Amino acid sequence: MKLLLDSTRCQGYGLCQEPAPELIDLDEWGYAQVLVGEVPADRADAAAAAVAACPNSALRLVK
């Protein structure tokens, strides 16, 4: 499973990082940066929570 970011939709709220700090980092302005290509199976729930936390739907999971 991959965690994908549409950086044009990210508004820098930073809510996505809270449930998945090992998968998502924030730059100096608070915009998301995905840290992994493939989401480890044991972090799938955290990735899904990060996607759900984004108010602008900038993140998505693909299989």
Distance bins in CASP14 RR format, pairs under 12 A and 6 or more apart:
PFRMAT RR
TARGET T0000
AUTHOR 0000-0000-0000
RMODE 2
METHOD distances of the structure
MODEL  1
1 23 0 0 0 0 0 1 0 0 0 0 0
1 36 0 0 0 0 0 1 0 0 0 0 0
1 37 0 0 0 0 1 0 0 0 0 0 0
1 38 1 0 0 1 0 0 0 0 0 0 0
1 39 1 0 1 0 0 0 0 0 0 0 0
1 40 0 0 0 0 1 0 0 0 0 0 0
1 41 0 0 0 0 1 0 0 0 0 0 0
1 42 0 0 0 0 0 1 0 0 0 0 0
1 43 0 0 0 0 1 0 0 0 0 0 0
1 44 1 0 0 1 0 0 0 0 0 0 0
1 45 0 0 0 0 0 1 0 0 0 0 0
1 46 0 0 0 0 0 1 0 0 0 0 0
1 47 1 0 0 1 0 0 0 0 0 0 0
1 48 0 0 0 0 1 0 0 0 0 0 0
1 51 0 0 0 0 0 1 0 0 0 0 0
1 60 0 0 0 0 0 1 0 0 0 0 0
1 61 1 0 1 0 0 0 0 0 0 0 0
1 62 1 0 0 1 0 0 0 0 0 0 0
1 63 1 0 1 0 0 0 0 0 0 0 0
2 23 0 0 0 0 0 1 0 0 0 0 0
2 34 0 0 0 0 1 0 0 0 0 0 0
2 36 0 0 0 0 1 0 0 0 0 0 0
2 37 1 0 1 0 0 0 0 0 0 0 0
2 38 1 0 0 1 0 0 0 0 0 0 0
2 39 1 0 0 1 0 0 0 0 0 0 0
2 40 0 0 0 0 0 1 0 0 0 0 0
2 44 0 0 0 0 0 1 0 0 0 0 0
2 47 0 0 0 0 1 0 0 0 0 0 0
2 51 0 0 0 0 0 1 0 0 0 0 0
2 59 0 0 0 0 0 1 0 0 0 0 0
2 60 0 0 0 0 1 0 0 0 0 0 0
2 61 1 0 0 1 0 0 0 0 0 0 0
2 62 1 0 1 0 0 0 0 0 0 0 0
2 63 1 0 0 1 0 0 0 0 0 0 0
3 16 0 0 0 0 1 0 0 0 0 0 0
3 19 0 0 0 0 0 1 0 0 0 0 0
3 20 0 0 0 0 1 0 0 0 0 0 0
3 22 0 0 0 0 0 1 0 0 0 0 0
3 23 1 0 1 0 0 0 0 0 0 0 0
3 24 1 0 0 1 0 0 0 0 0 0 0
3 32 0 0 0 0 1 0 0 0 0 0 0
3 33 0 0 0 0 0 1 0 0 0 0 0
3 34 1 0 1 0 0 0 0 0 0 0 0
3 35 0 0 0 0 1 0 0 0 0 0 0
3 36 1 0 0 1 0 0 0 0 0 0 0
3 37 1 0 0 1 0 0 0 0 0 0 0
3 38 0 0 0 0 1 0 0 0 0 0 0
3 39 1 0 1 0 0 0 0 0 0 0 0
3 40 0 0 0 0 0 1 0 0 0 0 0
3 43 0 0 0 0 1 0 0 0 0 0 0
3 44 0 0 0 0 1 0 0 0 0 0 0
3 46 0 0 0 0 1 0 0 0 0 0 0
3 47 1 0 1 0 0 0 0 0 0 0 0
3 48 0 0 0 0 1 0 0 0 0 0 0
3 49 0 0 0 0 0 1 0 0 0 0 0
3 50 1 0 0 1 0 0 0 0 0 0 0
3 51 1 0 0 1 0 0 0 0 0 0 0
3 54 0 0 0 0 0 1 0 0 0 0 0
3 58 0 0 0 0 0 1 0 0 0 0 0
3 59 1 0 0 1 0 0 0 0 0 0 0
3 60 1 0 0 1 0 0 0 0 0 0 0
3 61 1 0 1 0 0 0 0 0 0 0 0
3 62 0 0 0 0 1 0 0 0 0 0 0
3 63 0 0 0 0 0 1 0 0 0 0 0
4 10 0 0 0 0 0 1 0 0 0 0 0
4 23 0 0 0 0 0 1 0 0 0 0 0
4 24 0 0 0 0 0 1 0 0 0 0 0
4 32 0 0 0 0 0 1 0 0 0 0 0
4 34 1 0 0 1 0 0 0 0 0 0 0
4 36 0 0 0 0 0 1 0 0 0 0 0
4 37 0 0 0 0 1 0 0 0 0 0 0
4 38 0 0 0 0 0 1 0 0 0 0 0
4 39 0 0 0 0 0 1 0 0 0 0 0
4 47 0 0 0 0 0 1 0 0 0 0 0
4 50 0 0 0 0 0 1 0 0 0 0 0
4 51 0 0 0 0 1 0 0 0 0 0 0
4 54 0 0 0 0 0 1 0 0 0 0 0
4 57 0 0 0 0 0 1 0 0 0 0 0
4 58 0 0 0 0 1 0 0 0 0 0 0
4 59 1 0 0 1 0 0 0 0 0 0 0
4 60 1 0 1 0 0 0 0 0 0 0 0
4 61 1 0 0 1 0 0 0 0 0 0 0
4 62 1 0 0 1 0 0 0 0 0 0 0
4 63 0 0 0 0 0 1 0 0 0 0 0
5 12 0 0 0 0 0 1 0 0 0 0 0
5 14 0 0 0 0 0 1 0 0 0 0 0
5 16 0 0 0 0 1 0 0 0 0 0 0
5 17 0 0 0 0 0 1 0 0 0 0 0
5 20 0 0 0 0 0 1 0 0 0 0 0
5 23 0 0 0 0 0 1 0 0 0 0 0
5 24 0 0 0 0 1 0 0 0 0 0 0
5 25 0 0 0 0 0 1 0 0 0 0 0
5 26 0 0 0 0 0 1 0 0 0 0 0
5 27 0 0 0 0 0 1 0 0 0 0 0
5 31 0 0 0 0 1 0 0 0 0 0 0
5 32 1 0 1 0 0 0 0 0 0 0 0
5 33 1 0 0 1 0 0 0 0 0 0 0
5 34 1 0 1 0 0 0 0 0 0 0 0
5 35 0 0 0 0 0 1 0 0 0 0 0
5 36 0 0 0 0 0 1 0 0 0 0 0
5 37 0 0 0 0 0 1 0 0 0 0 0
5 47 0 0 0 0 0 1 0 0 0 0 0
5 50 0 0 0 0 1 0 0 0 0 0 0
5 51 0 0 0 0 0 1 0 0 0 0 0
5 54 0 0 0 0 1 0 0 0 0 0 0
5 56 0 0 0 0 0 1 0 0 0 0 0
5 57 0 0 0 0 0 1 0 0 0 0 0
5 58 1 0 1 0 0 0 0 0 0 0 0
5 59 1 0 1 0 0 0 0 0 0 0 0
5 60 0 0 0 0 1 0 0 0 0 0 0
5 61 0 0 0 0 0 1 0 0 0 0 0
5 62 0 0 0 0 0 1 0 0 0 0 0
6 31 0 0 0 0 0 1 0 0 0 0 0
6 32 0 0 0 0 1 0 0 0 0 0 0
6 34 0 0 0 0 0 1 0 0 0 0 0
6 51 0 0 0 0 0 1 0 0 0 0 0
6 54 0 0 0 0 1 0 0 0 0 0 0
6 56 0 0 0 0 1 0 0 0 0 0 0
6 57 1 0 0 1 0 0 0 0 0 0 0
6 58 1 0 1 0 0 0 0 0 0 0 0
6 59 1 0 0 1 0 0 0 0 0 0 0
6 60 1 0 0 1 0 0 0 0 0 0 0
6 62 0 0 0 0 0 1 0 0 0 0 0
7 27 0 0 0 0 0 1 0 0 0 0 0
7 29 0 0 0 0 0 1 0 0 0 0 0
7 30 0 0 0 0 0 1 0 0 0 0 0
7 31 1 0 0 1 0 0 0 0 0 0 0
7 32 1 0 0 1 0 0 0 0 0 0 0
7 33 0 0 0 0 1 0 0 0 0 0 0
7 34 0 0 0 0 1 0 0 0 0 0 0
7 54 0 0 0 0 0 1 0 0 0 0 0
7 56 0 0 0 0 0 1 0 0 0 0 0
7 58 1 0 0 1 0 0 0 0 0 0 0
7 59 0 0 0 0 0 1 0 0 0 0 0
8 31 0 0 0 0 0 1 0 0 0 0 0
8 32 0 0 0 0 0 1 0 0 0 0 0
8 56 0 0 0 0 1 0 0 0 0 0 0
8 57 0 0 0 0 0 1 0 0 0 0 0
8 58 0 0 0 0 1 0 0 0 0 0 0
9 16 0 0 0 0 0 1 0 0 0 0 0
9 31 0 0 0 0 0 1 0 0 0 0 0
9 32 0 0 0 0 1 0 0 0 0 0 0
9 54 0 0 0 0 1 0 0 0 0 0 0
9 55 0 0 0 0 1 0 0 0 0 0 0
9 56 1 0 1 0 0 0 0 0 0 0 0
9 57 1 0 0 1 0 0 0 0 0 0 0
9 58 1 1 0 0 0 0 0 0 0 0 0
9 59 0 0 0 0 1 0 0 0 0 0 0
9 60 0 0 0 0 1 0 0 0 0 0 0
10 16 0 0 0 0 1 0 0 0 0 0 0
10 17 0 0 0 0 0 1 0 0 0 0 0
10 24 0 0 0 0 0 1 0 0 0 0 0
10 26 0 0 0 0 1 0 0 0 0 0 0
10 27 0 0 0 0 1 0 0 0 0 0 0
10 29 0 0 0 0 0 1 0 0 0 0 0
10 30 0 0 0 0 1 0 0 0 0 0 0
10 31 1 0 1 0 0 0 0 0 0 0 0
10 32 1 0 1 0 0 0 0 0 0 0 0
10 33 0 0 0 0 1 0 0 0 0 0 0
10 34 0 0 0 0 0 1 0 0 0 0 0
10 54 1 0 0 1 0 0 0 0 0 0 0
10 55 0 0 0 0 0 1 0 0 0 0 0
10 56 1 0 0 1 0 0 0 0 0 0 0
10 57 0 0 0 0 1 0 0 0 0 0 0
10 58 1 0 1 0 0 0 0 0 0 0 0
10 59 0 0 0 0 1 0 0 0 0 0 0
11 29 0 0 0 0 0 1 0 0 0 0 0
11 30 0 0 0 0 1 0 0 0 0 0 0
11 31 0 0 0 0 1 0 0 0 0 0 0
11 32 0 0 0 0 1 0 0 0 0 0 0
11 54 0 0 0 0 1 0 0 0 0 0 0
11 55 1 0 0 1 0 0 0 0 0 0 0
11 56 1 0 1 0 0 0 0 0 0 0 0
11 57 0 0 0 0 0 1 0 0 0 0 0
11 58 1 0 0 1 0 0 0 0 0 0 0
12 24 0 0 0 0 0 1 0 0 0 0 0
12 26 1 0 0 1 0 0 0 0 0 0 0
12 27 0 0 0 0 1 0 0 0 0 0 0
12 28 0 0 0 0 0 1 0 0 0 0 0
12 29 1 0 0 1 0 0 0 0 0 0 0
12 30 1 0 1 0 0 0 0 0 0 0 0
12 31 1 0 1 0 0 0 0 0 0 0 0
12 32 1 0 0 1 0 0 0 0 0 0 0
12 33 0 0 0 0 0 1 0 0 0 0 0
12 54 0 0 0 0 1 0 0 0 0 0 0
12 55 0 0 0 0 1 0 0 0 0 0 0
12 56 0 0 0 0 1 0 0 0 0 0 0
12 58 0 0 0 0 1 0 0 0 0 0 0
12 59 0 0 0 0 0 1 0 0 0 0 0
13 24 0 0 0 0 0 1 0 0 0 0 0
13 26 0 0 0 0 1 0 0 0 0 0 0
13 29 0 0 0 0 0 1 0 0 0 0 0
13 30 0 0 0 0 1 0 0 0 0 0 0
13 31 0 0 0 0 1 0 0 0 0 0 0
13 32 0 0 0 0 1 0 0 0 0 0 0
13 50 0 0 0 0 0 1 0 0 0 0 0
13 53 0 0 0 0 1 0 0 0 0 0 0
13 54 1 0 0 1 0 0 0 0 0 0 0
13 55 1 0 0 1 0 0 0 0 0 0 0
13 56 1 0 0 1 0 0 0 0 0 0 0
13 57 0 0 0 0 0 1 0 0 0 0 0
13 58 0 0 0 0 1 0 0 0 0 0 0
13 59 0 0 0 0 0 1 0 0 0 0 0
14 20 0 0 0 0 0 1 0 0 0 0 0
14 21 0 0 0 0 0 1 0 0 0 0 0
14 24 0 0 0 0 1 0 0 0 0 0 0
14 25 0 0 0 0 0 1 0 0 0 0 0
14 26 1 0 1 0 0 0 0 0 0 0 0
14 27 0 0 0 0 0 1 0 0 0 0 0
14 29 0 0 0 0 0 1 0 0 0 0 0
14 30 1 0 1 0 0 0 0 0 0 0 0
14 31 0 0 0 0 1 0 0 0 0 0 0
14 32 1 0 0 1 0 0 0 0 0 0 0
14 33 0 0 0 0 0 1 0 0 0 0 0
14 50 0 0 0 0 1 0 0 0 0 0 0
14 53 0 0 0 0 1 0 0 0 0 0 0
14 54 0 0 0 0 1 0 0 0 0 0 0
14 55 0 0 0 0 1 0 0 0 0 0 0
14 56 0 0 0 0 0 1 0 0 0 0 0
14 58 0 0 0 0 0 1 0 0 0 0 0
14 59 0 0 0 0 0 1 0 0 0 0 0
15 21 0 0 0 0 0 1 0 0 0 0 0
15 24 0 0 0 0 0 1 0 0 0 0 0
15 26 0 0 0 0 0 1 0 0 0 0 0
15 30 0 0 0 0 0 1 0 0 0 0 0
15 32 0 0 0 0 1 0 0 0 0 0 0
15 49 0 0 0 0 0 1 0 0 0 0 0
15 50 0 0 0 0 1 0 0 0 0 0 0
15 51 0 0 0 0 0 1 0 0 0 0 0
15 52 0 0 0 0 1 0 0 0 0 0 0
15 53 1 0 1 0 0 0 0 0 0 0 0
15 54 1 0 0 1 0 0 0 0 0 0 0
15 55 1 0 0 1 0 0 0 0 0 0 0
15 56 0 0 0 0 1 0 0 0 0 0 0
15 57 0 0 0 0 0 1 0 0 0 0 0
15 58 0 0 0 0 0 1 0 0 0 0 0
15 59 0 0 0 0 0 1 0 0 0 0 0
16 23 0 0 0 0 1 0 0 0 0 0 0
16 24 1 0 1 0 0 0 0 0 0 0 0
16 25 0 0 0 0 0 1 0 0 0 0 0
16 26 0 0 0 0 1 0 0 0 0 0 0
16 30 0 0 0 0 0 1 0 0 0 0 0
16 31 0 0 0 0 0 1 0 0 0 0 0
16 32 1 0 1 0 0 0 0 0 0 0 0
16 33 0 0 0 0 0 1 0 0 0 0 0
16 34 0 0 0 0 1 0 0 0 0 0 0
16 35 0 0 0 0 0 1 0 0 0 0 0
16 46 0 0 0 0 0 1 0 0 0 0 0
16 47 0 0 0 0 1 0 0 0 0 0 0
16 48 0 0 0 0 0 1 0 0 0 0 0
16 49 0 0 0 0 1 0 0 0 0 0 0
16 50 1 0 1 0 0 0 0 0 0 0 0
16 51 1 0 0 1 0 0 0 0 0 0 0
16 52 0 0 0 0 1 0 0 0 0 0 0
16 53 1 0 1 0 0 0 0 0 0 0 0
16 54 1 0 1 0 0 0 0 0 0 0 0
16 55 0 0 0 0 1 0 0 0 0 0 0
16 56 0 0 0 0 1 0 0 0 0 0 0
16 57 0 0 0 0 0 1 0 0 0 0 0
16 58 1 0 0 1 0 0 0 0 0 0 0
16 59 1 0 1 0 0 0 0 0 0 0 0
16 60 0 0 0 0 0 1 0 0 0 0 0
16 61 0 0 0 0 0 1 0 0 0 0 0
17 23 0 0 0 0 1 0 0 0 0 0 0
17 24 1 0 1 0 0 0 0 0 0 0 0
17 25 1 0 0 1 0 0 0 0 0 0 0
17 26 1 0 1 0 0 0 0 0 0 0 0
17 27 0 0 0 0 0 1 0 0 0 0 0
17 30 0 0 0 0 1 0 0 0 0 0 0
17 31 0 0 0 0 0 1 0 0 0 0 0
17 32 1 0 0 1 0 0 0 0 0 0 0
17 33 0 0 0 0 1 0 0 0 0 0 0
17 34 0 0 0 0 0 1 0 0 0 0 0
17 35 0 0 0 0 1 0 0 0 0 0 0
17 46 0 0 0 0 0 1 0 0 0 0 0
17 47 0 0 0 0 0 1 0 0 0 0 0
17 49 0 0 0 0 0 1 0 0 0 0 0
17 50 1 0 0 1 0 0 0 0 0 0 0
17 53 0 0 0 0 1 0 0 0 0 0 0
17 54 0 0 0 0 0 1 0 0 0 0 0
17 59 0 0 0 0 0 1 0 0 0 0 0
18 24 0 0 0 0 1 0 0 0 0 0 0
18 26 0 0 0 0 0 1 0 0 0 0 0
18 32 0 0 0 0 0 1 0 0 0 0 0
18 46 0 0 0 0 1 0 0 0 0 0 0
18 49 0 0 0 0 1 0 0 0 0 0 0
18 50 0 0 0 0 1 0 0 0 0 0 0
18 52 0 0 0 0 0 1 0 0 0 0 0
18 53 1 0 0 1 0 0 0 0 0 0 0
18 54 0 0 0 0 0 1 0 0 0 0 0
19 43 0 0 0 0 1 0 0 0 0 0 0
19 44 0 0 0 0 0 1 0 0 0 0 0
19 45 0 0 0 0 1 0 0 0 0 0 0
19 46 1 0 1 0 0 0 0 0 0 0 0
19 47 0 0 0 0 1 0 0 0 0 0 0
19 48 0 0 0 0 1 0 0 0 0 0 0
19 49 1 1 0 0 0 0 0 0 0 0 0
19 50 1 0 1 0 0 0 0 0 0 0 0
19 51 0 0 0 0 1 0 0 0 0 0 0
19 52 0 0 0 0 1 0 0 0 0 0 0
19 53 1 0 1 0 0 0 0 0 0 0 0
19 54 0 0 0 0 0 1 0 0 0 0 0
19 59 0 0 0 0 0 1 0 0 0 0 0
20 26 0 0 0 0 0 1 0 0 0 0 0
20 32 0 0 0 0 0 1 0 0 0 0 0
20 34 0 0 0 0 1 0 0 0 0 0 0
20 35 0 0 0 0 1 0 0 0 0 0 0
20 36 0 0 0 0 1 0 0 0 0 0 0
20 39 0 0 0 0 1 0 0 0 0 0 0
20 40 0 0 0 0 0 1 0 0 0 0 0
20 42 0 0 0 0 0 1 0 0 0 0 0
20 43 1 0 0 1 0 0 0 0 0 0 0
20 44 0 0 0 0 0 1 0 0 0 0 0
20 45 0 0 0 0 1 0 0 0 0 0 0
20 46 1 0 1 0 0 0 0 0 0 0 0
20 47 1 0 1 0 0 0 0 0 0 0 0
20 48 0 0 0 0 1 0 0 0 0 0 0
20 49 1 0 0 1 0 0 0 0 0 0 0
20 50 1 0 1 0 0 0 0 0 0 0 0
20 51 0 0 0 0 1 0 0 0 0 0 0
20 52 0 0 0 0 0 1 0 0 0 0 0
20 53 0 0 0 0 1 0 0 0 0 0 0
20 54 0 0 0 0 0 1 0 0 0 0 0
20 59 0 0 0 0 1 0 0 0 0 0 0
20 61 0 0 0 0 0 1 0 0 0 0 0
21 32 0 0 0 0 0 1 0 0 0 0 0
21 33 0 0 0 0 0 1 0 0 0 0 0
21 35 0 0 0 0 1 0 0 0 0 0 0
21 36 0 0 0 0 0 1 0 0 0 0 0
21 43 0 0 0 0 0 1 0 0 0 0 0
21 46 0 0 0 0 1 0 0 0 0 0 0
21 47 0 0 0 0 0 1 0 0 0 0 0
21 49 0 0 0 0 0 1 0 0 0 0 0
21 50 0 0 0 0 1 0 0 0 0 0 0
22 34 0 0 0 0 0 1 0 0 0 0 0
22 35 1 0 0 1 0 0 0 0 0 0 0
22 36 1 0 0 1 0 0 0 0 0 0 0
22 39 0 0 0 0 1 0 0 0 0 0 0
22 40 0 0 0 0 1 0 0 0 0 0 0
22 42 0 0 0 0 0 1 0 0 0 0 0
22 43 1 0 0 1 0 0 0 0 0 0 0
22 46 1 0 0 1 0 0 0 0 0 0 0
22 47 0 0 0 0 1 0 0 0 0 0 0
22 50 0 0 0 0 0 1 0 0 0 0 0
23 32 0 0 0 0 1 0 0 0 0 0 0
23 33 0 0 0 0 0 1 0 0 0 0 0
23 34 1 0 0 1 0 0 0 0 0 0 0
23 35 1 0 1 0 0 0 0 0 0 0 0
23 36 1 0 1 0 0 0 0 0 0 0 0
23 37 0 0 0 0 1 0 0 0 0 0 0
23 38 0 0 0 0 0 1 0 0 0 0 0
23 39 1 0 0 1 0 0 0 0 0 0 0
23 40 0 0 0 0 1 0 0 0 0 0 0
23 42 0 0 0 0 0 1 0 0 0 0 0
23 43 1 0 0 1 0 0 0 0 0 0 0
23 44 0 0 0 0 0 1 0 0 0 0 0
23 45 0 0 0 0 0 1 0 0 0 0 0
23 46 1 0 0 1 0 0 0 0 0 0 0
23 47 1 0 1 0 0 0 0 0 0 0 0
23 48 0 0 0 0 0 1 0 0 0 0 0
23 49 0 0 0 0 1 0 0 0 0 0 0
23 50 1 0 0 1 0 0 0 0 0 0 0
23 51 0 0 0 0 0 1 0 0 0 0 0
23 53 0 0 0 0 0 1 0 0 0 0 0
23 59 0 0 0 0 1 0 0 0 0 0 0
23 61 0 0 0 0 0 1 0 0 0 0 0
24 30 0 0 0 0 0 1 0 0 0 0 0
24 31 0 0 0 0 0 1 0 0 0 0 0
24 32 1 0 1 0 0 0 0 0 0 0 0
24 33 1 0 0 1 0 0 0 0 0 0 0
24 34 1 0 0 1 0 0 0 0 0 0 0
24 35 1 0 0 1 0 0 0 0 0 0 0
24 36 0 0 0 0 1 0 0 0 0 0 0
24 37 0 0 0 0 0 1 0 0 0 0 0
24 39 0 0 0 0 0 1 0 0 0 0 0
24 43 0 0 0 0 0 1 0 0 0 0 0
24 46 0 0 0 0 1 0 0 0 0 0 0
24 47 0 0 0 0 1 0 0 0 0 0 0
24 49 0 0 0 0 0 1 0 0 0 0 0
24 50 1 0 1 0 0 0 0 0 0 0 0
24 51 0 0 0 0 0 1 0 0 0 0 0
24 53 0 0 0 0 1 0 0 0 0 0 0
24 54 0 0 0 0 1 0 0 0 0 0 0
24 58 0 0 0 0 0 1 0 0 0 0 0
24 59 1 0 0 1 0 0 0 0 0 0 0
25 31 0 0 0 0 1 0 0 0 0 0 0
25 32 1 0 0 1 0 0 0 0 0 0 0
25 33 1 0 1 0 0 0 0 0 0 0 0
25 34 0 0 0 0 1 0 0 0 0 0 0
25 35 1 0 1 0 0 0 0 0 0 0 0
25 36 0 0 0 0 0 1 0 0 0 0 0
25 50 0 0 0 0 0 1 0 0 0 0 0
26 32 1 0 0 1 0 0 0 0 0 0 0
26 33 1 0 0 1 0 0 0 0 0 0 0
26 34 0 0 0 0 0 1 0 0 0 0 0
26 35 0 0 0 0 0 1 0 0 0 0 0
26 50 0 0 0 0 0 1 0 0 0 0 0
27 33 1 0 1 0 0 0 0 0 0 0 0
27 34 0 0 0 0 0 1 0 0 0 0 0
27 35 0 0 0 0 0 1 0 0 0 0 0
31 54 0 0 0 0 0 1 0 0 0 0 0
31 56 0 0 0 0 0 1 0 0 0 0 0
31 58 0 0 0 0 1 0 0 0 0 0 0
31 59 0 0 0 0 0 1 0 0 0 0 0
32 50 0 0 0 0 1 0 0 0 0 0 0
32 51 0 0 0 0 0 1 0 0 0 0 0
32 53 0 0 0 0 0 1 0 0 0 0 0
32 54 1 0 0 1 0 0 0 0 0 0 0
32 55 0 0 0 0 0 1 0 0 0 0 0
32 56 0 0 0 0 0 1 0 0 0 0 0
32 58 1 0 0 1 0 0 0 0 0 0 0
32 59 1 0 0 1 0 0 0 0 0 0 0
33 58 0 0 0 0 0 1 0 0 0 0 0
33 59 0 0 0 0 0 1 0 0 0 0 0
34 47 0 0 0 0 1 0 0 0 0 0 0
34 50 0 0 0 0 1 0 0 0 0 0 0
34 51 0 0 0 0 0 1 0 0 0 0 0
34 54 0 0 0 0 0 1 0 0 0 0 0
34 58 0 0 0 0 0 1 0 0 0 0 0
34 59 1 0 0 1 0 0 0 0 0 0 0
34 60 0 0 0 0 0 1 0 0 0 0 0
34 61 0 0 0 0 0 1 0 0 0 0 0
35 43 0 0 0 0 0 1 0 0 0 0 0
35 46 0 0 0 0 0 1 0 0 0 0 0
35 47 0 0 0 0 0 1 0 0 0 0 0
35 50 0 0 0 0 0 1 0 0 0 0 0
36 43 0 0 0 0 1 0 0 0 0 0 0
36 44 0 0 0 0 0 1 0 0 0 0 0
36 46 0 0 0 0 0 1 0 0 0 0 0
36 47 0 0 0 0 1 0 0 0 0 0 0
36 50 0 0 0 0 0 1 0 0 0 0 0
36 61 0 0 0 0 0 1 0 0 0 0 0
37 43 0 0 0 0 0 1 0 0 0 0 0
37 47 0 0 0 0 0 1 0 0 0 0 0
37 61 0 0 0 0 0 1 0 0 0 0 0
37 62 0 0 0 0 0 1 0 0 0 0 0
38 44 0 0 0 0 0 1 0 0 0 0 0
38 47 0 0 0 0 0 1 0 0 0 0 0
38 61 0 0 0 0 0 1 0 0 0 0 0
38 62 0 0 0 0 0 1 0 0 0 0 0
38 63 0 0 0 0 0 1 0 0 0 0 0
39 45 0 0 0 0 1 0 0 0 0 0 0
39 46 0 0 0 0 1 0 0 0 0 0 0
39 47 1 0 1 0 0 0 0 0 0 0 0
39 48 0 0 0 0 1 0 0 0 0 0 0
39 49 0 0 0 0 0 1 0 0 0 0 0
39 50 0 0 0 0 1 0 0 0 0 0 0
39 51 0 0 0 0 0 1 0 0 0 0 0
39 59 0 0 0 0 0 1 0 0 0 0 0
39 60 0 0 0 0 0 1 0 0 0 0 0
39 61 1 0 0 1 0 0 0 0 0 0 0
39 62 0 0 0 0 0 1 0 0 0 0 0
39 63 0 0 0 0 0 1 0 0 0 0 0
40 46 0 0 0 0 1 0 0 0 0 0 0
40 47 0 0 0 0 1 0 0 0 0 0 0
41 47 0 0 0 0 0 1 0 0 0 0 0
41 63 0 0 0 0 0 1 0 0 0 0 0
43 49 0 0 0 0 1 0 0 0 0 0 0
43 50 0 0 0 0 1 0 0 0 0 0 0
43 61 0 0 0 0 0 1 0 0 0 0 0
44 50 0 0 0 0 0 1 0 0 0 0 0
44 51 0 0 0 0 0 1 0 0 0 0 0
44 61 0 0 0 0 1 0 0 0 0 0 0
44 63 0 0 0 0 0 1 0 0 0 0 0
45 51 0 0 0 0 0 1 0 0 0 0 0
45 52 0 0 0 0 0 1 0 0 0 0 0
45 61 0 0 0 0 0 1 0 0 0 0 0
46 52 0 0 0 0 0 1 0 0 0 0 0
46 53 0 0 0 0 0 1 0 0 0 0 0
46 59 0 0 0 0 0 1 0 0 0 0 0
46 61 0 0 0 0 0 1 0 0 0 0 0
47 53 0 0 0 0 0 1 0 0 0 0 0
47 54 0 0 0 0 0 1 0 0 0 0 0
47 59 0 0 0 0 1 0 0 0 0 0 0
47 60 0 0 0 0 1 0 0 0 0 0 0
47 61 1 0 1 0 0 0 0 0 0 0 0
47 62 0 0 0 0 0 1 0 0 0 0 0
47 63 0 0 0 0 0 1 0 0 0 0 0
48 54 0 0 0 0 0 1 0 0 0 0 0
48 59 0 0 0 0 1 0 0 0 0 0 0
48 60 0 0 0 0 0 1 0 0 0 0 0
48 61 1 0 0 1 0 0 0 0 0 0 0
49 59 0 0 0 0 0 1 0 0 0 0 0
49 61 0 0 0 0 0 1 0 0 0 0 0
50 57 0 0 0 0 0 1 0 0 0 0 0
50 58 0 0 0 0 0 1 0 0 0 0 0
50 59 1 0 1 0 0 0 0 0 0 0 0
50 60 0 0 0 0 0 1 0 0 0 0 0
50 61 0 0 0 0 1 0 0 0 0 0 0
51 57 0 0 0 0 1 0 0 0 0 0 0
51 58 0 0 0 0 1 0 0 0 0 0 0
51 59 1 0 1 0 0 0 0 0 0 0 0
51 60 1 0 0 1 0 0 0 0 0 0 0
51 61 1 0 1 0 0 0 0 0 0 0 0
51 62 0 0 0 0 0 1 0 0 0 0 0
52 59 0 0 0 0 1 0 0 0 0 0 0
52 60 0 0 0 0 0 1 0 0 0 0 0
52 61 0 0 0 0 0 1 0 0 0 0 0
53 59 0 0 0 0 1 0 0 0 0 0 0
54 60 0 0 0 0 1 0 0 0 0 0 0
54 61 0 0 0 0 0 1 0 0 0 0 0
END
